[in-house]
Amino acid sequence: MKIAISSTGTELTSQVDQRFGRCSYFLIVDVETNNFEVYPNSAASAPNGAGIEAAKNLVKKGVKAIISGNIGPNAFQILQAEGIEVVPEFKGTADEAVRFFKEGNYSKAAHHNVNAHSGLGR
């Protein structure tokens, strides 16, 4: 099973980025093997719709869950429609997020936790 973690860097020791659509990278981790790939977030610099674009890109990557700090309503709606679990409000490193997920110590979100455009500092 592949999960995506919004990340500030390219290593599992990197911090989970509190922004979903405007994070620098997604670390896509296979939780069975612990192998991961670094996926630069091409949507981060979009003038608008970054969360939507990031969500669509991760759907194409086949992830089944997202771990991030915050997620807005538009991205959440896309992920929910695709059956992808969203685990928001995580603080720590990507490897801590993987352990957290594997242990099942989380609740998937029932709704977004920030307003649209919050990644722009509004």
VENZI-V29091 format. One record per run of one state. SS is the DSSP state (a for helix, b for strand, c for the rest). FROM is the first residue (numbers start at 0). TO is the last residue. If there is no record, write none. Layout:
{{SS;FROM;TO} {SS;FROM;TO}}
//
This chain:
{{c;0;0} {b;1;6} {c;7;13} {b;14;15} {c;16;23} {b;24;29} {c;30;34} {b;35;39} {c;40;40} {a;41;44} {c;45;48} {a;49;59} {c;60;63} {b;64;66} {c;67;71} {a;72;80} {c;81;83} {b;84;86} {c;87;91} {b;92;92} {a;93;102} {c;103;116} {a;117;119} {c;120;121}}
//
